[in-house]
């Protein structure tokens, strides 16, 4: 992904491996990302991993933050860590085992520790558009939570929809509120889960509101789907994620194609991202969720091999000019009648 243009990667989770054994290789993975061999490989492509790439580890609780700091001291720690608070107290308690007030105090301590160690802290706000436990939530609460993160020193904020509750209208409303209050797009990150095949419209709404940073994963993996295999949840996943319909983040492949075809500068090698998506499916051994790796990009040059033979000869036979779209006897521009469409009296019964 780095060679394809990605400069910010969430690498692993530093939570207790007894609760989340799928992340027991966190140290091994981070050591590999900080190895001389990895640096050399990226260097050949003109990428300085230490300067150009930000590596993030999830650190929900203080023990994980301390672990990240220790890794940093030993030369292979993350550049950025992440803590998470939910606007729904029940959802927050299910994830962290604390009250909101307890967690805010813990986060404040952790941010100071992280700063002293030279590590950035991303503060996540979850259940913005609804909670899988308590239901509807208030957008205003999430805006205030964002302010609180910045108040205690967070570097940037991940605005998270962890169960696909967000829709385009509410996403536009929320991100407009956020950017009106804290108008720096670089300080905000949109994190969406795909559960109803509508996330692309939510992405567009967030873009229109001014958001320019998004999280995505190859094949729509990531998030809770990284915590189970074949619909078999493991300890640490949380009962409200056991339903296999609650699946992962938006697809990196589809997101990059969408952004590219909107004409927005992004810095990614789109074809390489699609290649990685196909490789991920082979690695997992299953069809994942990207449509772009199947249908490809929109080909601006067309597919002339599918053209029906004979059009050029027919144009010559009809004595039409090249590129002619309308009969020669018609006016140069369309002239609408006084009453047209549904107002045309001919259409009235």
LUMVO-953474 format. One record per residue (C-alpha): x, y, z; residue number from 1; residue in three letters. Coordinates in Angstrom, 1 decimal. Layout:
# residues N
px_py_pz_k_r
X_Y_Z_NUM_ALA
...
//
This chain:
# residues 349
px_py_pz_k_r
0.0_0.0_0.0_1_UNK
2.9_2.4_0.7_2_UNK
4.3_1.8_-2.8_3_UNK
0.7_2.4_-4.2_4_UNK
0.7_5.9_-2.6_5_UNK
-0.7_5.4_1.0_6_UNK
1.1_7.5_3.5_7_UNK
-1.0_6.8_6.6_8_UNK
-1.5_3.2_7.8_9_UNK
-3.2_1.8_10.8_10_UNK
-0.9_-1.2_11.4_11_UNK
-2.2_-3.2_14.4_12_UNK
-3.9_-3.1_17.8_13_UNK
-1.9_-3.1_21.0_14_UNK
-4.7_-4.4_23.2_15_UNK
-4.2_-7.3_25.5_16_UNK
-3.5_-10.4_23.3_17_UNK
-5.3_-12.6_25.8_18_UNK
-8.5_-10.8_24.8_19_UNK
-7.6_-10.3_21.2_20_UNK
-5.2_-13.1_20.1_21_UNK
-5.5_-12.1_16.5_22_UNK
-3.1_-9.2_17.3_23_UNK
-0.6_-11.2_19.3_24_UNK
2.0_-10.5_16.5_25_UNK
1.8_-6.7_16.9_26_UNK
5.4_-6.4_18.0_27_UNK
6.6_-8.6_15.2_28_UNK
4.6_-6.6_12.6_29_UNK
5.9_-3.3_13.9_30_UNK
9.5_-4.5_13.9_31_UNK
9.1_-5.6_10.3_32_UNK
7.7_-2.1_9.4_33_UNK
10.7_-0.5_11.1_34_UNK
13.3_-2.9_9.7_35_UNK
16.3_-1.8_7.5_36_UNK
15.1_-4.2_4.8_37_UNK
11.7_-2.5_4.7_38_UNK
13.3_1.0_4.7_39_UNK
15.5_0.0_1.8_40_UNK
12.6_-1.4_-0.2_41_UNK
10.6_1.8_0.2_42_UNK
13.8_3.9_-0.4_43_UNK
14.2_2.3_-3.8_44_UNK
10.8_3.9_-4.7_45_UNK
11.9_7.2_-3.3_46_UNK
10.0_6.9_-0.1_47_UNK
11.5_7.7_3.3_48_UNK
9.3_5.6_5.7_49_UNK
10.4_7.5_8.8_50_UNK
9.6_10.9_7.3_51_UNK
6.9_10.3_4.7_52_UNK
4.8_7.6_6.3_53_UNK
2.7_7.7_9.5_54_UNK
2.2_4.3_11.2_55_UNK
-0.6_4.1_13.7_56_UNK
-1.5_1.5_16.4_57_UNK
-4.8_1.3_18.1_58_UNK
-4.4_1.8_21.9_59_UNK
-7.9_1.9_23.4_60_UNK
-6.7_1.8_27.1_61_UNK
-3.7_3.2_29.0_62_UNK
-1.8_-0.1_29.2_63_UNK
-1.8_-0.2_25.4_64_UNK
-0.5_3.4_25.3_65_UNK
2.3_2.5_27.7_66_UNK
3.1_-0.4_25.4_67_UNK
3.3_1.9_22.4_68_UNK
5.6_4.2_24.3_69_UNK
7.9_1.3_25.3_70_UNK
8.0_0.1_21.6_71_UNK
8.9_3.6_20.6_72_UNK
11.8_3.7_23.1_73_UNK
13.0_0.4_21.6_74_UNK
13.1_1.8_18.1_75_UNK
10.0_0.2_16.5_76_UNK
7.0_2.1_17.9_77_UNK
4.2_3.9_16.1_78_UNK
4.2_7.5_15.0_79_UNK
0.5_7.8_16.0_80_UNK
-1.8_6.0_18.4_81_UNK
-5.6_6.0_18.7_82_UNK
-8.0_6.1_21.6_83_UNK
-11.8_5.9_21.3_84_UNK
-14.8_7.3_23.1_85_UNK
-18.5_6.7_22.2_86_UNK
-21.2_9.3_22.6_87_UNK
-23.4_6.4_23.8_88_UNK
-22.4_5.6_27.4_89_UNK
-23.6_2.0_27.0_90_UNK
-21.5_1.4_23.8_91_UNK
-18.6_3.1_25.4_92_UNK
-18.8_0.9_28.5_93_UNK
-19.1_-2.3_26.3_94_UNK
-15.8_-1.3_24.5_95_UNK
-13.7_0.1_27.4_96_UNK
-15.3_-1.0_30.7_97_UNK
-15.3_2.6_32.0_98_UNK
-17.7_5.5_32.4_99_UNK
-17.2_8.4_30.0_100_UNK
-15.7_10.6_32.7_101_UNK
-13.3_8.0_33.8_102_UNK
-12.2_7.5_30.2_103_UNK
-11.7_11.2_29.5_104_UNK
-9.4_11.5_32.5_105_UNK
-7.5_8.5_31.2_106_UNK
-7.2_9.9_27.7_107_UNK
-5.9_13.2_29.1_108_UNK
-3.1_11.4_30.9_109_UNK
-2.3_9.3_27.9_110_UNK
-2.1_12.3_25.5_111_UNK
0.4_13.9_27.8_112_UNK
2.5_10.7_27.9_113_UNK
2.3_10.3_24.2_114_UNK
3.4_13.9_23.6_115_UNK
6.3_13.4_25.9_116_UNK
7.3_10.3_23.8_117_UNK
6.9_12.1_20.5_118_UNK
3.8_10.2_19.5_119_UNK
0.7_11.8_18.0_120_UNK
-2.7_10.9_19.5_121_UNK
-5.8_10.5_17.3_122_UNK
-9.0_10.8_19.3_123_UNK
-11.9_8.8_17.9_124_UNK
-15.6_9.7_18.3_125_UNK
-17.9_6.8_17.8_126_UNK
-21.7_6.3_17.7_127_UNK
-22.1_9.6_16.0_128_UNK
-25.0_8.6_13.8_129_UNK
-26.4_5.9_16.1_130_UNK
-25.5_3.1_18.5_131_UNK
-26.0_-0.6_18.0_132_UNK
-26.9_-0.8_21.7_133_UNK
-28.9_2.3_22.6_134_UNK
-30.1_3.4_19.2_135_UNK
-30.3_7.0_18.1_136_UNK
-27.7_9.5_19.2_137_UNK
-27.3_13.3_18.9_138_UNK
-25.0_14.9_16.4_139_UNK
-24.4_17.8_18.7_140_UNK
-22.9_15.4_21.3_141_UNK
-20.4_14.2_18.8_142_UNK
-19.4_17.8_17.9_143_UNK
-18.8_18.5_21.6_144_UNK
-16.8_15.3_22.1_145_UNK
-14.6_16.5_19.2_146_UNK
-14.0_19.8_20.9_147_UNK
-13.1_17.9_24.1_148_UNK
-10.5_15.8_22.3_149_UNK
-8.8_18.9_21.0_150_UNK
-9.1_20.6_24.4_151_UNK
-7.0_17.8_26.0_152_UNK
-4.4_17.9_23.2_153_UNK
-5.4_15.4_20.5_154_UNK
-3.6_15.7_17.2_155_UNK
-6.6_14.8_14.9_156_UNK
-10.0_13.2_15.2_157_UNK
-11.4_10.1_13.6_158_UNK
-15.2_10.5_13.2_159_UNK
-16.4_6.9_13.2_160_UNK
-19.5_5.1_12.0_161_UNK
-18.8_1.6_13.3_162_UNK
-22.0_-0.1_12.3_163_UNK
-23.2_1.5_9.0_164_UNK
-25.7_3.9_10.6_165_UNK
-24.5_7.0_8.7_166_UNK
-26.4_8.1_5.6_167_UNK
-25.5_10.9_3.2_168_UNK
-27.8_13.6_4.5_169_UNK
-26.8_13.1_8.2_170_UNK
-23.1_12.8_7.2_171_UNK
-23.3_16.1_5.4_172_UNK
-25.1_17.8_8.3_173_UNK
-22.6_16.4_10.8_174_UNK
-19.4_17.2_9.0_175_UNK
-20.7_20.7_8.1_176_UNK
-21.3_21.3_11.9_177_UNK
-17.8_20.0_12.7_178_UNK
-16.0_22.1_10.1_179_UNK
-18.0_25.2_11.0_180_UNK
-16.8_24.7_14.6_181_UNK
-13.3_23.5_13.8_182_UNK
-12.4_24.5_10.2_183_UNK
-9.3_22.5_9.4_184_UNK
-10.0_19.5_7.1_185_UNK
-6.6_18.0_7.9_186_UNK
-7.6_17.6_11.5_187_UNK
-10.6_15.4_10.7_188_UNK
-10.8_11.8_9.4_189_UNK
-14.0_10.0_8.2_190_UNK
-14.3_6.3_9.2_191_UNK
-17.3_4.5_7.6_192_UNK
-18.5_0.9_7.7_193_UNK
-20.3_-0.6_4.7_194_UNK
-23.4_-2.5_5.6_195_UNK
-26.1_-1.5_3.1_196_UNK
-24.0_-0.7_-0.1_197_UNK
-24.7_3.1_0.4_198_UNK
-21.3_4.2_1.8_199_UNK
-20.3_5.7_-1.5_200_UNK
-23.1_8.3_-1.3_201_UNK
-22.0_9.0_2.3_202_UNK
-18.4_9.5_1.1_203_UNK
-19.6_12.0_-1.5_204_UNK
-21.6_13.9_1.1_205_UNK
-18.6_14.1_3.4_206_UNK
-16.5_15.4_0.5_207_UNK
-19.0_18.0_-0.2_208_UNK
-19.0_19.1_3.4_209_UNK
-15.2_19.5_3.2_210_UNK
-13.7_16.3_4.5_211_UNK
-10.6_15.2_2.7_212_UNK
-9.3_12.2_4.8_213_UNK
-11.0_8.8_4.8_214_UNK
-10.2_5.4_6.2_215_UNK
-10.6_2.3_4.1_216_UNK
-9.4_-1.3_3.8_217_UNK
-8.7_-3.6_1.0_218_UNK
-11.7_-5.8_0.2_219_UNK
-13.8_-4.1_2.9_220_UNK
-11.9_-6.0_5.6_221_UNK
-10.7_-4.2_8.8_222_UNK
-12.6_-3.2_11.8_223_UNK
-14.5_-6.0_13.5_224_UNK
-14.2_-8.5_10.5_225_UNK
-10.5_-8.6_11.3_226_UNK
-11.6_-10.1_14.7_227_UNK
-13.3_-13.2_13.3_228_UNK
-13.1_-15.8_10.6_229_UNK
-15.9_-17.6_8.8_230_UNK
-18.6_-15.8_10.9_231_UNK
-17.1_-17.3_14.1_232_UNK
-16.5_-14.4_16.6_233_UNK
-13.7_-14.7_19.1_234_UNK
-13.3_-13.2_22.5_235_UNK
-12.9_-9.5_22.4_236_UNK
-15.2_-8.9_19.5_237_UNK
-18.3_-7.8_21.4_238_UNK
-21.7_-9.4_21.1_239_UNK
-23.2_-6.6_19.1_240_UNK
-20.8_-7.4_16.3_241_UNK
-21.6_-11.1_16.2_242_UNK
-24.2_-10.6_13.4_243_UNK
-22.2_-11.3_10.2_244_UNK
-24.1_-8.6_8.4_245_UNK
-22.1_-6.0_10.4_246_UNK
-19.1_-6.1_8.1_247_UNK
-16.0_-4.0_7.5_248_UNK
-14.9_-0.6_6.4_249_UNK
-15.4_0.9_3.0_250_UNK
-13.3_-0.8_0.3_251_UNK
-10.0_1.0_-0.5_252_UNK
-10.3_-0.2_-4.1_253_UNK
-13.7_1.3_-4.6_254_UNK
-12.9_4.5_-2.7_255_UNK
-9.8_5.2_-4.7_256_UNK
-11.7_4.6_-8.0_257_UNK
-14.5_6.9_-6.8_258_UNK
-12.2_9.7_-5.8_259_UNK
-10.2_9.3_-9.0_260_UNK
-13.3_9.4_-11.3_261_UNK
-14.5_12.5_-9.4_262_UNK
-11.4_14.2_-10.6_263_UNK
-10.0_14.8_-7.1_264_UNK
-6.2_14.6_-6.7_265_UNK
-5.2_11.7_-4.4_266_UNK
-1.7_10.5_-5.0_267_UNK
-2.5_6.9_-5.4_268_UNK
-1.6_4.5_-8.2_269_UNK
-5.1_3.3_-8.9_270_UNK
-4.1_0.3_-10.9_271_UNK
-1.7_-0.9_-8.2_272_UNK
-4.4_-0.6_-5.6_273_UNK
-6.7_-2.7_-7.7_274_UNK
-3.9_-5.3_-8.2_275_UNK
-3.5_-5.4_-4.4_276_UNK
-7.2_-5.9_-4.0_277_UNK
-7.1_-8.9_-6.3_278_UNK
-4.0_-10.2_-4.4_279_UNK
-5.9_-9.8_-1.1_280_UNK
-8.7_-12.0_-2.4_281_UNK
-6.2_-14.7_-3.4_282_UNK
-4.5_-14.4_0.0_283_UNK
-7.8_-14.7_2.0_284_UNK
-9.1_-17.3_-0.4_285_UNK
-12.5_-15.7_-0.7_286_UNK
-14.4_-13.1_-2.8_287_UNK
-14.3_-9.9_-0.8_288_UNK
-16.4_-6.8_-1.2_289_UNK
-14.8_-4.6_-3.9_290_UNK
-16.7_-4.1_-7.1_291_UNK
-13.9_-2.1_-8.7_292_UNK
-11.5_-5.1_-8.9_293_UNK
-14.2_-7.0_-10.9_294_UNK
-15.6_-4.2_-13.1_295_UNK
-12.5_-2.1_-13.3_296_UNK
-12.2_1.6_-13.9_297_UNK
-14.3_3.6_-16.3_298_UNK
-12.3_3.5_-19.6_299_UNK
-12.4_7.0_-21.1_300_UNK
-11.1_5.7_-24.4_301_UNK
-14.1_3.3_-24.7_302_UNK
-14.1_-0.2_-26.0_303_UNK
-14.1_0.1_-29.8_304_UNK
-13.7_-3.6_-30.2_305_UNK
-17.4_-3.9_-29.2_306_UNK
-18.5_-1.4_-31.9_307_UNK
-21.0_-2.6_-34.5_308_UNK
-19.4_-2.5_-38.0_309_UNK
-20.8_-0.3_-40.7_310_UNK
-21.5_3.1_-39.1_311_UNK
-19.0_5.0_-41.2_312_UNK
-20.5_3.7_-44.4_313_UNK
-24.0_4.5_-43.3_314_UNK
-22.9_8.1_-42.5_315_UNK
-21.4_8.5_-46.0_316_UNK
-24.5_7.0_-47.6_317_UNK
-26.8_9.5_-45.8_318_UNK
-24.4_12.3_-46.7_319_UNK
-24.1_13.3_-43.1_320_UNK
-21.1_15.3_-41.8_321_UNK
-18.6_13.8_-39.4_322_UNK
-19.9_14.3_-35.8_323_UNK
-23.4_15.3_-36.9_324_UNK
-25.8_14.6_-34.1_325_UNK
-29.2_16.0_-35.4_326_UNK
-30.9_16.2_-38.8_327_UNK
-29.4_19.0_-40.9_328_UNK
-32.8_20.7_-41.4_329_UNK
-33.2_21.2_-37.6_330_UNK
-32.3_24.5_-35.9_331_UNK
-28.7_24.9_-34.6_332_UNK
-30.0_24.9_-31.0_333_UNK
-33.1_23.3_-29.5_334_UNK
-36.1_25.6_-29.1_335_UNK
-38.5_24.5_-26.4_336_UNK
-42.2_25.0_-27.1_337_UNK
-44.2_27.2_-24.8_338_UNK
-45.7_24.1_-23.1_339_UNK
-43.5_21.1_-23.0_340_UNK
-43.2_17.8_-21.2_341_UNK
-46.1_17.2_-18.7_342_UNK
-47.5_20.6_-19.5_343_UNK
-48.0_19.8_-23.1_344_UNK
-51.8_19.5_-23.7_345_UNK
-51.3_16.5_-25.9_346_UNK
-50.4_14.5_-22.9_347_UNK
-53.6_15.4_-21.0_348_UNK
-56.4_12.8_-21.0_349_UNK
//
